[in-house]
Structure formats: structure tokens, C-alpha cells
Amino acid sequence: MSRRYSDPVEVRLGGLQIGRQPVVPAGVDAATVPTAFIWRGRLHIVQAVLDHWTQRLSWWRAPAGDDSEPDETRADGPGRFSELEREVWRVEASAGRLMQTGVYDLTKDDRWRLVRVAD
């Protein structure tokens, strides 16, 4: 069973961590990997990165801008497409040694969010 959220979270990337580093898939830069996050006042330590991908957002979710020129001809045209994508990290994490491990989907676009929790 999984639940969907859109909660902002504070994420710690790479670097030093208490205990061991999370298991990371081949080809992923360890400095960009979430190692811990705070959700609803609790620190969750990432045990493993299960998957990582880029997700395309719907065009209507793009920030509102000046509609006087088409996107392709605007100075920021090609760069605006990056605003329509977000990174998704599926991680296995726990909120403490005695807590169960869960699977969490964290997204990164303009800020970090927790979007899904699988029990």
C-alpha cells in the first residue's frame, strides 16, 4: 500500500553521515544522493537508493510568464524546458534504529518534496 503526499522536506545530500553511506546504484554521483531527510519533524536516514529518474511535468504546471512571445523565441526558451522536469529519488529509509524501514519517493524541482510513502 502506498500513500501520496506533497509535503516539503529538508534533504541532506552526500557528505558525511552517521553510520554507513547508503547503497547507491551504479552510475549515480554519490554527492547528489539524498542521505537523510526531515519529514514532519523526524529525521529519516537513507539506507539505500532504490531508483532515480527524471519525470516530465505537465506543461500547465510551468511558472506563469510573459505570453507575448512563444517559448521558442524567448531568450529563456530552451532553458524553460528544464523547469518542466523534476528528479525523483526512490529511497529506503528509517526514522531510527528501532523503526521499520519504508520506501519513500523524494522529488527535486524548485524544492524538495516527499510525494509517496510505501508501507
All heavy atoms as an XYZ file, in Angstrom:
956
protein
N       0.843     -1.166      0.000
C       0.000      0.000      0.000
C       0.894      1.237      0.000
O       1.941      1.263      0.629
C      -0.892     -0.007      1.232
C      -1.841      1.147      1.277
S      -3.055      0.881      2.566
C      -2.928      2.404      3.417
N       0.474      2.256     -0.696
C       1.246      3.494     -0.688
C       0.309      4.687     -0.517
O      -0.863      4.621     -0.861
C       2.067      3.640     -1.965
O       1.237      3.825     -3.070
N       0.872      5.742      0.028
C       0.122      6.983      0.222
C       0.837      8.105     -0.501
O       2.052      8.148     -0.543
C       0.033      7.307      1.712
C      -0.869      6.353      2.433
C      -0.973      6.707      3.906
N      -0.787      5.441      4.600
C      -0.008      5.257      5.633
N       0.664      6.254      6.145
N       0.115      4.080      6.185
N       0.058      9.021     -1.064
C       0.623     10.157     -1.785
C       0.603     11.398     -0.902
O      -0.340     11.615     -0.139
C      -0.161     10.427     -3.055
C      -0.035      9.301     -4.044
C      -0.480      9.747     -5.420
N      -0.149      8.751     -6.392
C       0.996      8.705     -7.062
N       1.900      9.608     -6.867
N       1.211      7.766     -7.944
N       1.661     12.197     -1.037
C       1.801     13.439     -0.300
C       2.362     14.493     -1.249
O       2.723     14.191     -2.384
C       2.782     13.277      0.876
C       2.337     12.281      1.911
C       2.749     10.950      1.836
C       1.529     12.656      2.966
C       2.357     10.021      2.791
C       1.133     11.738      3.927
C       1.547     10.420      3.830
O       1.158      9.522      4.775
N       2.483     15.686     -0.762
C       3.198     16.752     -1.452
C       3.823     17.637     -0.382
O       3.737     18.850     -0.427
C       2.259     17.551     -2.348
O       2.997     18.496     -3.086
N       4.453     16.985      0.583
C       4.994     17.680      1.750
C       6.417     18.160      1.498
O       7.264     17.374      1.044
C       5.002     16.756      2.966
C       3.612     16.378      3.433
O       2.633     16.940      2.906
O       3.505     15.516      4.325
N       6.704     19.421      1.816
C       8.093     19.879      1.706
C       8.955     19.166      2.743
O       8.494     18.892      3.855
C       8.011     21.377      1.982
C       6.690     21.612      2.602
C       5.798     20.465      2.258
N      10.176     18.827      2.346
C      11.120     18.175      3.254
C      12.479     18.853      3.131
O      12.801     19.436      2.101
C      11.269     16.660      2.971
C      10.023     15.901      3.326
C      11.660     16.402      1.531
N      13.237     18.766      4.194
C      14.620     19.239      4.171
C      15.486     18.012      3.910
O      15.374     17.002      4.612
C      14.972     19.858      5.510
C      16.364     20.421      5.560
C      16.674     21.025      6.912
O      15.746     21.565      7.553
O      17.835     20.941      7.321
N      16.344     18.090      2.886
C      17.136     16.938      2.462
C      18.615     17.231      2.625
O      19.082     18.314      2.283
C      16.816     16.575      0.993
C      17.722     15.470      0.492
C      15.359     16.161      0.854
N      19.345     16.257      3.129
C      20.803     16.315      3.227
C      21.365     15.442      2.116
O      20.952     14.291      1.950
C      21.239     15.787      4.583
C      22.670     16.098      4.915
C      23.008     15.691      6.326
N      22.099     16.324      7.269
C      21.759     15.794      8.438
N      22.225     14.638      8.788
N      20.940     16.433      9.247
N      22.302     15.999      1.344
C      22.888     15.284      0.211
C      24.301     14.833      0.517
O      25.074     15.571      1.134
C      22.938     16.181     -1.031
C      21.614     16.722     -1.537
C      21.857     17.654     -2.706
C      20.692     15.600     -1.936
N      24.662     13.637      0.013
C      26.040     13.146      0.089
C      26.705     13.456      1.408
O      26.084     13.481      2.447
N      28.000     13.677      1.359
C      28.735     14.123      2.533
C      28.766     13.112      3.662
O      28.419     11.951      3.504
N      29.171     13.586      4.823
C      29.296     12.713      5.983
C      27.937     12.393      6.571
O      27.039     13.207      6.579
C      30.163     13.385      7.054
C      31.610     13.648      6.659
C      32.295     14.445      7.757
C      32.342     12.350      6.403
N      27.843     11.192      7.075
C      26.593     10.739      7.667
C      26.930      9.858      8.859
O      27.942      9.161      8.849
C      25.806      9.939      6.625
C      24.570      9.289      7.166
C      23.905      8.431      6.120
O      24.087      8.609      4.944
N      23.134      7.481      6.568
N      26.086      9.857      9.854
C      26.274      8.969     10.997
C      26.074      7.540     10.497
O      25.098      7.240      9.820
C      25.253      9.291     12.111
C      25.449     10.714     12.584
C      25.377      8.301     13.246
C      24.356     11.223     13.488
N      27.004      6.676     10.820
C      26.894      5.291     10.355
C      27.430      5.136      8.947
O      28.329      5.833      8.523
N      26.824      4.245      8.204
C      27.327      3.950      6.859
C      26.620      4.769      5.793
O      25.534      5.287      6.010
C      27.161      2.472      6.563
C      25.712      2.027      6.545
C      25.626      0.536      6.278
N      24.256      0.105      6.303
C      23.420      0.145      5.274
N      23.821      0.618      4.119
N      22.186     -0.269      5.378
N      27.263      4.870      4.631
C      26.678      5.563      3.490
C      25.596      4.675      2.874
O      25.691      3.453      2.921
C      27.748      5.879      2.442
C      28.766      6.901      2.903
C      28.147      8.281      3.043
O      27.213      8.634      2.344
N      28.673      9.064      3.956
N      24.562      5.267      2.264
C      23.526      4.442      1.641
C      24.050      3.715      0.417
O      25.013      4.150     -0.221
C      22.451      5.459      1.245
C      23.140      6.767      1.190
C      24.274      6.682      2.152
N      23.434      2.605      0.100
C      23.751      1.862     -1.113
C      23.245      2.683     -2.288
O      22.101      3.143     -2.291
C      23.065      0.473     -1.094
C      23.319     -0.269     -2.380
C      23.534     -0.321      0.113
N      24.118      2.892     -3.299
C      23.799      3.765     -4.429
C      23.902      2.970     -5.720
O      24.852      2.211     -5.898
C      24.769      4.969     -4.466
C      24.482      5.870     -5.631
C      24.711      5.737     -3.165
N      22.950      3.125     -6.664
C      23.052      2.428     -7.944
C      24.292      2.864     -8.723
O      24.774      3.990     -8.565
C      21.783      2.846     -8.699
C      20.877      3.428     -7.683
C      21.741      3.921     -6.566
N      24.793      1.987     -9.565
C      25.958      2.296    -10.389
C      25.657      3.487    -11.292
O      24.557      3.631    -11.814
C      26.333      1.084    -11.231
N      26.641      4.348    -11.461
C      26.500      5.491    -12.348
C      25.893      6.727    -11.720
O      25.770      7.756    -12.371
N      25.496      6.659    -10.468
C      24.911      7.820     -9.785
C      25.992      8.478     -8.935
O      26.688      7.806     -8.171
C      23.706      7.402     -8.902
C      23.178      8.580     -8.117
C      22.618      6.787     -9.750
N      26.161      9.781     -9.084
C      27.152     10.534     -8.326
C      26.746     10.561     -6.852
O      25.675     11.065     -6.503
C      27.260     11.951     -8.891
C      28.283     12.809     -8.171
O      29.086     12.260     -7.389
O      28.264     14.033     -8.400
N      27.610     10.042     -5.993
C      27.301      9.931     -4.564
C      27.085     11.294     -3.910
O      26.375     11.394     -2.914
C      28.407      9.177     -3.847
N      27.659     12.357     -4.477
C      27.492     13.696     -3.895
C      26.082     14.245     -4.091
O      25.661     15.154     -3.390
C      28.505     14.657     -4.501
N      25.331     13.710     -5.049
C      23.976     14.198     -5.330
C      22.893     13.331     -4.694
O      21.713     13.613     -4.849
C      23.726     14.255     -6.844
O      23.779     12.928     -7.380
C      24.742     15.132     -7.544
N      23.289     12.298     -3.983
C      22.344     11.336     -3.412
C      21.804     11.829     -2.076
O      22.571     12.266     -1.215
C      23.048      9.978     -3.217
C      22.178      9.011     -2.452
C      23.445      9.396     -4.548
N      20.482     11.765     -1.877
C      19.926     12.096     -0.558
C      20.405     11.073      0.475
O      20.294      9.866      0.250
C      18.419     11.990     -0.749
C      18.186     11.993     -2.220
C      19.430     11.456     -2.846
N      20.980     11.540      1.582
C      21.437     10.640      2.638
C      20.544     10.707      3.872
O      20.562      9.806      4.693
C      22.889     10.957      3.046
O      22.969     12.331      3.421
C      23.841     10.682      1.903
N      19.778     11.784      3.984
C      18.851     11.945      5.109
C      17.831     13.014      4.743
O      18.095     13.862      3.901
C      19.600     12.332      6.368
N      16.660     12.941      5.372
C      15.666     13.989      5.173
C      14.825     14.130      6.431
O      14.688     13.193      7.219
C      14.787     13.723      3.939
C      13.988     12.446      3.975
C      12.677     12.441      4.418
C      14.551     11.255      3.555
C      11.930     11.268      4.435
C      13.819     10.076      3.564
C      12.507     10.076      4.006
N      14.315     15.337      6.621
C      13.443     15.611      7.764
C      12.028     15.756      7.230
O      11.751     16.603      6.378
C      13.875     16.883      8.506
C      15.280     16.695      9.079
C      12.869     17.223      9.615
C      15.861     17.939      9.707
N      11.141     14.903      7.727
C       9.742     14.931      7.327
C       8.894     14.899      8.588
O       9.047     14.027      9.433
C       9.425     13.735      6.432
C       8.007     13.652      5.995
C       7.239     14.637      5.450
C       7.157     12.495      6.057
N       5.982     14.175      5.164
C       5.901     12.858      5.520
C       7.333     11.197      6.501
C       4.838     11.972      5.423
C       6.273     10.305      6.395
C       5.043     10.698      5.859
N       8.038     15.895      8.718
C       7.138     16.014      9.868
C       7.901     15.958     11.189
O       7.490     15.284     12.128
C       6.061     14.947      9.809
C       5.138     15.124      8.621
C       3.981     14.179      8.646
N       3.072     14.472      7.558
C       2.031     13.736      7.270
N       1.743     12.666      7.983
N       1.244     14.061      6.266
N       9.043     16.658     11.217
C       9.806     16.776     12.443
C      10.674     15.579     12.787
O      11.315     15.570     13.843
N      10.727     14.575     11.931
C      11.522     13.376     12.203
C      12.643     13.244     11.192
O      12.425     13.419      9.994
C      10.669     12.124     12.087
C       9.823     11.855     13.278
C       9.439     10.425     13.195
N       9.861      9.775     14.414
C       9.166      8.831     14.979
N       8.071      8.398     14.425
N       9.595      8.282     16.080
N      13.822     12.893     11.678
C      14.963     12.654     10.812
C      14.912     11.225     10.293
O      14.854     10.277     11.076
C      16.274     12.881     11.579
C      17.548     12.571     10.806
C      17.716     13.533      9.637
C      18.746     12.622     11.736
N      14.905     11.075      8.975
C      14.917      9.767      8.323
C      16.291      9.568      7.682
O      16.733     10.414      6.907
C      13.838      9.682      7.242
C      12.450      9.687      7.784
N      11.866     10.810      8.336
C      11.535      8.700      7.861
C      10.645     10.508      8.724
N      10.422      9.232      8.451
N      16.941      8.465      8.004
C      18.257      8.145      7.462
C      18.067      7.197      6.276
O      17.411      6.162      6.392
C      19.164      7.475      8.519
C      19.296      8.365      9.748
C      20.530      7.134      7.924
C      19.959      9.694      9.511
N      18.648      7.572      5.134
C      18.528      6.767      3.916
C      19.462      5.566      4.022
O      20.661      5.721      4.244
C      18.850      7.611      2.669
C      18.865      6.752      1.419
C      17.847      8.755      2.532
N      18.894      4.375      3.864
C      19.663      3.136      3.898
C      20.138      2.728      2.501
O      21.222      2.191      2.343
C      18.805      1.994      4.474
C      18.177      2.307      5.799
C      19.184      2.553      6.899
O      20.189      1.879      6.981
N      18.917      3.542      7.729
N      19.272      2.996      1.499
C      19.603      2.619      0.119
C      18.825      3.493     -0.847
O      17.709      3.920     -0.556
C      19.260      1.150     -0.130
N      19.442      3.760     -1.988
C      18.755      4.429     -3.094
C      18.286      3.317     -4.015
O      19.095      2.590     -4.589
C      19.694      5.408     -3.837
C      18.986      6.000     -5.039
C      20.165      6.503     -2.900
N      16.977      3.153     -4.134
C      16.424      2.070     -4.933
C      16.338      2.420     -6.406
O      16.480      1.551     -7.265
C      15.039      1.681     -4.398
C      15.009      1.283     -2.923
C      13.579      0.999     -2.488
C      15.911      0.094     -2.672
N      16.083      3.701     -6.697
C      15.963      4.128     -8.093
C      16.085      5.641     -8.171
O      15.893      6.340     -7.171
C      14.613      3.680     -8.665
C      14.640      3.476    -10.165
O      15.670      3.808    -10.801
O      13.642      2.993    -10.715
N      16.386      6.122     -9.356
C      16.500      7.554     -9.607
C      16.124      7.795    -11.056
O      16.592      7.092    -11.950
C      17.940      8.015     -9.345
C      18.194      9.421     -9.761
N      19.046      9.740    -10.784
C      17.704     10.596     -9.307
C      19.075     11.046    -10.938
N      18.266     11.593    -10.049
N      15.233      8.772    -11.303
C      14.831      9.088    -12.669
C      14.388     10.540    -12.758
O      14.220     11.212    -11.748
C      13.741      8.146    -13.168
C      12.421      8.264    -12.464
C      11.364      9.050    -12.819
C      12.001      7.569    -11.279
N      10.321      8.892    -11.925
C      10.690      7.987    -10.988
C      12.603      6.629    -10.445
C       9.983      7.497     -9.893
C      11.904      6.153     -9.361
C      10.602      6.580     -9.089
N      14.222     10.998    -13.983
C      13.714     12.341    -14.236
C      12.289     12.207    -14.738
O      12.006     11.380    -15.601
C      14.573     13.065    -15.286
O      15.912     13.097    -14.804
C      14.095     14.482    -15.502
N      11.399     13.029    -14.205
C       9.979     12.967    -14.539
C       9.575     14.250    -15.240
O       9.906     15.343    -14.787
C       9.192     12.785    -13.239
C       7.733     12.557    -13.403
C       7.107     12.306    -12.041
O       7.240     13.124    -11.134
N       6.431     11.188    -11.893
N       8.887     14.115    -16.333
C       8.397     15.275    -17.084
C       7.093     15.737    -16.460
O       6.178     14.947    -16.226
C       8.179     14.864    -18.537
C       7.792     15.979    -19.423
C       9.032     16.559    -20.059
N       8.606     17.456    -21.121
C       9.127     18.641    -21.283
N      10.098     19.044    -20.530
N       8.702     19.416    -22.239
N       6.991     17.040    -16.184
C       5.773     17.609    -15.618
C       4.853     18.085    -16.733
O       5.302     18.372    -17.845
C       6.114     18.784    -14.705
C       6.991     18.468    -13.502
C       7.359     19.743    -12.773
C       6.294     17.505    -12.575
N       3.619     18.229    -16.441
C       2.654     18.755    -17.406
C       2.959     20.203    -17.711
O       3.367     20.965    -16.832
C       1.238     18.646    -16.836
O       0.967     17.311    -16.475
N       2.775     20.623    -18.945
C       3.130     21.979    -19.352
C       2.373     23.033    -18.568
O       2.870     24.120    -18.335
C       2.919     22.173    -20.855
C       1.500     21.990    -21.297
C       0.938     20.856    -21.763
C       0.466     22.973    -21.299
N      -0.377     21.028    -22.043
C      -0.708     22.335    -21.781
C       0.389     24.304    -20.952
C      -1.919     23.013    -21.915
C      -0.819     24.965    -21.083
C      -1.949     24.319    -21.559
N       1.155     22.732    -18.115
C       0.370     23.737    -17.399
C       0.884     23.948    -15.971
O       0.456     24.859    -15.297
C      -1.111     23.380    -17.378
C      -1.419     22.040    -16.804
C      -1.602     21.718    -15.494
C      -1.576     20.826    -17.538
N      -1.859     20.388    -15.361
C      -1.853     19.804    -16.601
C      -1.514     20.488    -18.880
C      -2.050     18.490    -16.974
C      -1.724     19.174    -19.241
C      -1.981     18.199    -18.310
N       1.849     23.146    -15.522
C       2.431     23.339    -14.200
C       3.630     24.263    -14.237
O       4.217     24.561    -13.214
C       2.853     21.992    -13.620
C       1.631     21.136    -13.359
C       1.878     20.011    -12.467
N       2.583     20.409    -11.262
C       3.114     19.546    -10.431
N       3.045     18.272    -10.682
N       3.733     19.957     -9.353
N       4.011     24.724    -15.444
C       5.153     25.637    -15.573
C       4.800     26.984    -14.949
O       3.644     27.388    -14.939
C       5.514     25.810    -17.038
N       5.798     27.708    -14.438
C       5.523     29.030    -13.869
C       4.936     29.962    -14.917
O       5.317     29.909    -16.084
C       6.895     29.531    -13.424
C       7.780     28.347    -13.428
C       7.180     27.339    -14.351
N       4.010     30.783    -14.493
C       3.395     31.741    -15.416
C       4.444     32.754    -15.842
O       5.267     33.192    -15.057
C       2.231     32.449    -14.747
N       4.403     33.127    -17.114
C       5.391     34.079    -17.616
C       4.742     35.016    -18.602
O       3.525     35.057    -18.765
N       5.556     35.765    -19.291
C       5.091     36.691    -20.310
C       4.677     35.896    -21.535
O       5.488     35.212    -22.138
C       6.223     37.666    -20.647
C       5.833     38.640    -21.740
O       4.624     38.807    -21.967
O       6.741     39.213    -22.351
N       3.427     35.961    -21.912
C       2.920     35.198    -23.053
C       2.986     35.986    -24.350
O       2.412     35.585    -25.350
C       1.464     34.771    -22.803
C       1.365     33.777    -21.668
O       2.355     33.052    -21.445
O       0.315     33.738    -21.005
N       3.711     37.094    -24.367
C       3.760     37.925    -25.565
C       4.556     37.264    -26.684
O       4.340     37.549    -27.839
C       4.362     39.292    -25.246
O       5.681     39.132    -24.769
N       5.495     36.355    -26.350
C       6.277     35.672    -27.360
C       6.202     34.176    -27.105
O       6.151     33.747    -25.963
C       7.753     36.082    -27.277
C       8.006     37.545    -27.465
C       9.500     37.819    -27.313
O      10.294     37.167    -28.022
O       9.863     38.659    -26.509
N       6.254     33.374    -28.166
C       6.309     31.925    -27.952
C       7.593     31.534    -27.228
O       8.606     32.207    -27.355
C       6.301     31.347    -29.376
C       5.898     32.465    -30.265
C       6.176     33.746    -29.554
N       7.555     30.428    -26.507
C       8.706     29.993    -25.725
C       9.956     29.809    -26.564
O      11.056     30.080    -26.116
C       8.397     28.684    -25.006
C       7.393     28.891    -23.889
O       7.181     30.050    -23.496
O       6.829     27.896    -23.428
N       9.813     29.319    -27.789
C      10.988     29.023    -28.607
C      11.770     30.286    -28.971
O      12.956     30.222    -29.223
C      10.599     28.295    -29.892
C      10.033     26.901    -29.683
C       8.588     26.907    -29.203
O       7.882     27.900    -29.427
O       8.180     25.917    -28.589
N      11.114     31.432    -29.036
C      11.792     32.659    -29.459
C      12.231     33.515    -28.288
O      12.964     34.465    -28.485
C      10.877     33.507    -30.367
O       9.715     33.856    -29.627
C      10.500     32.737    -31.613
N      11.807     33.193    -27.091
C      12.211     33.960    -25.921
C      13.651     33.641    -25.571
O      14.158     32.565    -25.856
C      11.310     33.621    -24.736
C       9.898     34.146    -24.931
C       8.988     33.705    -23.854
N       9.543     33.984    -22.532
C       8.882     33.804    -21.421
N       7.665     33.362    -21.462
N       9.430     34.056    -20.264
N      14.299     34.573    -24.928
C      15.698     34.386    -24.545
C      15.868     33.179    -23.626
O      16.878     32.502    -23.658
C      16.219     35.641    -23.861
N      14.863     32.921    -22.805
C      14.967     31.790    -21.887
C      14.226     30.563    -22.404
O      13.987     29.632    -21.667
C      14.440     32.177    -20.505
C      12.962     32.553    -20.532
O      12.426     32.765    -21.626
O      12.360     32.647    -19.455
N      13.867     30.562    -23.683
C      13.070     29.495    -24.284
C      13.576     28.094    -24.035
O      12.954     27.323    -23.322
N      14.725     27.703    -24.589
C      15.166     26.328    -24.407
C      15.403     25.952    -22.952
O      15.151     24.843    -22.543
C      16.474     26.269    -25.209
C      16.353     27.370    -26.206
C      15.562     28.442    -25.514
N      15.869     26.893    -22.143
C      16.124     26.618    -20.735
C      14.867     26.393    -19.936
O      14.900     25.775    -18.888
N      13.753     26.886    -20.418
C      12.494     26.746    -19.675
C      12.046     25.298    -19.599
O      11.324     24.928    -18.704
C      11.392     27.581    -20.323
C      11.600     29.057    -20.111
C      10.378     29.856    -20.455
N       9.354     29.610    -19.455
C       8.076     29.385    -19.752
N       7.676     29.368    -20.979
N       7.192     29.196    -18.807
N      12.490     24.458    -20.539
C      12.061     23.067    -20.511
C      12.576     22.349    -19.276
O      11.955     21.419    -18.799
C      12.478     22.350    -21.795
C      11.717     22.858    -22.992
C      12.343     23.611    -23.959
C      10.368     22.606    -23.125
C      11.637     24.096    -25.048
C       9.652     23.088    -24.202
C      10.293     23.836    -25.169
N      13.704     22.802    -18.733
C      14.208     22.184    -17.512
C      13.262     22.455    -16.341
O      13.247     21.707    -15.374
C      15.615     22.675    -17.189
O      15.588     24.056    -16.911
N      12.480     23.537    -16.414
C      11.501     23.826    -15.366
C      10.347     22.828    -15.398
O       9.585     22.730    -14.454
C      10.950     25.238    -15.530
C      11.983     26.315    -15.322
C      11.438     27.694    -15.635
O      10.259     27.805    -16.010
O      12.194     28.655    -15.510
N      10.209     22.113    -16.509
C       9.129     21.141    -16.651
C       9.561     19.733    -16.260
O       8.845     18.782    -16.493
C       8.616     21.141    -18.093
C       7.975     22.438    -18.559
C       7.578     22.337    -20.021
C       6.785     22.790    -17.707
N      10.750     19.602    -15.689
C      11.234     18.300    -15.265
C      11.578     18.341    -13.782
O      11.908     19.384    -13.239
C      12.486     17.917    -16.057
C      12.212     17.673    -17.506
C      13.470     17.263    -18.257
O      14.577     17.385    -17.691
O      13.336     16.841    -19.397
N      11.494     17.177    -13.164
C      11.928     17.075    -11.777
C      12.602     15.728    -11.575
O      12.269     14.748    -12.241
C      10.783     17.265    -10.805
C       9.744     16.168    -10.819
C       8.672     16.449     -9.801
N       7.641     15.418     -9.857
C       6.525     15.479     -9.193
N       6.277     16.513     -8.432
N       5.646     14.514     -9.283
N      13.538     15.722    -10.674
C      14.225     14.494    -10.328
C      13.399     13.744     -9.300
O      12.810     14.361     -8.409
C      15.583     14.785     -9.701
C      16.638     15.214    -10.653
C      17.949     15.362     -9.922
O      18.681     14.350     -9.803
O      18.223     16.469     -9.472
N      13.373     12.426     -9.409
C      12.686     11.590     -8.431
C      13.712     10.604     -7.876
O      14.452      9.975     -8.634
C      11.507     10.813     -9.052
C      10.811      9.971     -7.996
C      10.523     11.758     -9.721
N      13.761     10.525     -6.577
C      14.643      9.582     -5.888
C      13.753      8.642     -5.082
O      12.995      9.088     -4.218
C      15.583     10.313     -4.944
C      16.575     11.190     -5.630
C      16.387     12.490     -6.012
C      17.891     10.844     -6.027
N      17.521     12.959     -6.615
C      18.460     11.969     -6.633
C      18.657      9.676     -5.920
C      19.753     11.965     -7.135
C      19.938      9.687     -6.416
C      20.475     10.814     -7.015
N      13.840      7.354     -5.346
C      13.130      6.355     -4.530
C      14.160      5.790     -3.559
O      15.164      5.217     -3.978
C      12.548      5.253     -5.400
C      11.820      4.190     -4.578
C      10.902      3.366     -5.417
N       9.773      4.205     -5.813
C       8.997      3.918     -6.849
N       9.208      2.846     -7.579
N       7.990      4.718     -7.157
N      13.919      6.020     -2.276
C      14.886      5.629     -1.258
C      14.233      4.739     -0.207
O      13.026      4.791      0.012
C      15.517      6.860     -0.567
C      16.255      7.726     -1.572
C      14.493      7.687      0.184
N      15.080      3.930      0.408
C      14.665      3.142      1.555
C      15.257      3.827      2.770
O      16.466      4.081      2.809
C      15.207      1.720      1.411
C      14.750      0.772      2.486
C      15.287     -0.618      2.231
O      16.512     -0.802      2.291
O      14.468     -1.502      1.963
N      14.425      4.176      3.736
C      14.886      4.947      4.885
C      14.126      4.544      6.136
O      13.052      3.945      6.062
C      14.700      6.442      4.619
N      14.719      4.903      7.279
C      14.028      4.668      8.544
C      14.223      5.886      9.441
O      15.185      6.627      9.308
C      14.549      3.404      9.230
O      15.863      3.598      9.676
N      13.290      6.057     10.364
C      13.319      7.210     11.265
C      14.077      6.902     12.550
O      14.046      7.677     13.481
C      11.900      7.657     11.584
N      14.772      5.786     12.600
C      15.551      5.417     13.778
C      15.866      3.937     13.747
O      15.303      3.182     12.950
N      16.779      3.517     14.618
C      17.193      2.109     14.618
C      16.051      1.165     14.948
O      16.006      0.040     14.466
C      18.329      1.895     15.596
C      19.635      2.445     15.089
C      20.728      2.062     16.020
N      20.589      2.863     17.233
C      21.541      3.089     18.089
N      22.717      2.564     17.889
N      21.334      3.835     19.149
N      15.135      1.608     15.764
C      14.042      0.728     16.187
C      12.810      0.848     15.297
O      11.847      0.106     15.473
C      13.668      1.023     17.638
C      14.811      0.868     18.645
C      14.341      1.278     20.022
C      15.347     -0.545     18.640
N      12.847      1.781     14.362
C      11.708      1.989     13.470
C      11.848      1.110     12.231
O      12.943      0.791     11.810
C      11.617      3.458     13.049
C      11.422      4.423     14.202
S       9.872      4.181     15.068
C       8.734      4.788     13.871
N      10.717      0.761     11.653
C      10.715     -0.012     10.421
C      11.253      0.820      9.272
O      11.133      2.041      9.261
C       9.291     -0.427     10.060
C       8.877     -1.745     10.627
C       7.556     -2.167     10.028
O       6.672     -1.345      9.835
N       7.426     -3.442      9.752
N      11.805      0.123      8.289
C      12.266      0.788      7.079
C      11.097      0.938      6.134
O      10.267      0.043      6.012
C      13.368     -0.049      6.412
O      14.411     -0.230      7.366
C      13.934      0.636      5.200
N      11.007      2.092      5.462
C       9.959      2.340      4.482
C      10.566      2.792      3.167
O      11.747      3.111      3.083
N       9.746      2.822      2.140
C      10.181      3.282      0.823
C       9.521      4.635      0.571
O       8.299      4.765      0.670
C       9.817      2.265     -0.277
C      10.189      2.798     -1.644
C      10.515      0.934     -0.011
N      10.348      5.623      0.244
C       9.901      6.999      0.086
C      10.308      7.516     -1.281
O      11.409      7.233     -1.749
C      10.534      7.898      1.150
C      10.245      7.467      2.569
C      11.013      6.499      3.202
C       9.197      8.035      3.268
C      10.746      6.105      4.499
C       8.919      7.655      4.574
C       9.701      6.684      5.186
O       9.428      6.302      6.475
N       9.425      8.278     -1.927
C       9.768      8.970     -3.170
C       9.961     10.446     -2.853
O       9.034     11.111     -2.373
C       8.661      8.831     -4.221
C       8.641      7.460     -4.862
O       9.497      6.613     -4.531
O       7.766      7.219     -5.721
N      11.177     10.931     -3.103
C      11.516     12.344     -2.908
C      11.673     12.972     -4.280
O      12.274     12.375     -5.172
C      12.829     12.469     -2.140
C      12.884     11.808     -0.771
C      14.316     11.795     -0.247
C      11.969     12.531      0.195
N      11.136     14.172     -4.463
C      11.294     14.857     -5.738
C      12.037     16.168     -5.525
O      11.958     16.778     -4.468
C       9.936     15.166     -6.409
O       9.182     16.035     -5.569
C       9.166     13.903     -6.710
N      12.745     16.562     -6.572
C      13.500     17.821     -6.534
C      13.211     18.579     -7.814
O      13.498     18.126     -8.905
C      14.997     17.511     -6.439
C      15.899     18.709     -6.631
C      15.932     19.528     -5.375
C      17.022     20.570     -5.412
N      16.591     21.866     -5.833
N      12.534     19.715     -7.691
C      12.387     20.651     -8.808
C      12.845     21.998     -8.274
O      14.035     22.209     -8.109
C      10.984     20.657     -9.425
C       9.863     20.639     -8.401
O      10.074     21.074     -7.254
O       8.758     20.207     -8.754
N      11.937     22.877     -7.905
C      12.360     24.132     -7.273
C      12.700     23.919     -5.799
O      13.431     24.678     -5.198
C      11.308     25.222     -7.456
C       9.960     24.857     -6.865
O       9.660     23.645     -6.767
O       9.192     25.765     -6.520
N      12.145     22.861     -5.194
C      12.482     22.480     -3.825
C      12.203     20.987     -3.641
O      11.581     20.355     -4.478
C      11.709     23.314     -2.816
C      10.223     23.160     -2.886
C       9.575     24.045     -1.856
N       8.183     24.250     -2.194
C       7.350     24.886     -1.436
N       7.751     25.391     -0.306
N       6.099     25.046     -1.805
N      12.651     20.458     -2.531
C      12.465     19.035     -2.236
C      11.076     18.794     -1.657
O      10.596     19.577     -0.845
C      13.511     18.569     -1.228
C      14.856     18.364     -1.813
C      15.882     19.272     -1.810
C      15.340     17.211     -2.481
N      16.971     18.730     -2.433
C      16.663     17.467     -2.858
C      14.786     15.975     -2.810
C      17.450     16.534     -3.537
C      15.554     15.052     -3.483
C      16.856     15.323     -3.839
N      10.472     17.683     -2.075
C       9.170     17.271     -1.554
C       9.143     15.756     -1.389
O       9.771     15.041     -2.146
C       8.043     17.644     -2.516
C       7.797     19.120     -2.642
C       6.555     19.379     -3.487
N       6.319     20.780     -3.608
C       5.702     21.526     -2.696
N       5.251     20.985     -1.601
N       5.533     22.815     -2.895
N       8.384     15.307     -0.409
C       8.085     13.889     -0.276
C       6.743     13.689     -0.959
O       5.769     14.356     -0.602
C       8.008     13.483      1.187
C       7.763     11.992      1.347
C       8.809     11.392      2.264
C       6.387     11.756      1.888
N       6.692     12.811     -1.963
C       5.460     12.657     -2.729
C       4.795     11.309     -2.573
O       3.620     11.151     -2.914
C       5.691     12.941     -4.237
C       6.074     14.401     -4.460
C       6.716     12.013     -4.829
N       5.523     10.296     -2.037
C       4.920      8.985     -1.903
C       5.630      8.201     -0.807
O       6.835      8.271     -0.669
C       5.037      8.226     -3.219
C       4.380      6.876     -3.251
C       4.541      6.287     -4.667
N       4.628      4.873     -4.763
C       5.490      4.051     -4.190
N       6.382      4.516     -3.405
N       5.469      2.766     -4.399
N       4.839      7.452     -0.027
C       5.366      6.561      1.011
C       4.723      5.207      0.806
O       3.501      5.101      0.725
C       5.037      7.084      2.436
C       5.522      6.104      3.474
C       5.640      8.461      2.655
N       5.569      4.178      0.687
C       5.063      2.808      0.547
C       5.311      2.081      1.854
O       6.415      2.132      2.409
C       5.758      2.087     -0.601
N       4.303      1.415      2.367
C       4.431      0.674      3.623
C       4.851     -0.758      3.346
O       4.512     -1.368      2.414
C       3.119      0.678      4.386
C       2.702      2.083      4.790
O       3.547      2.980      4.729
O       1.551      2.258      5.172
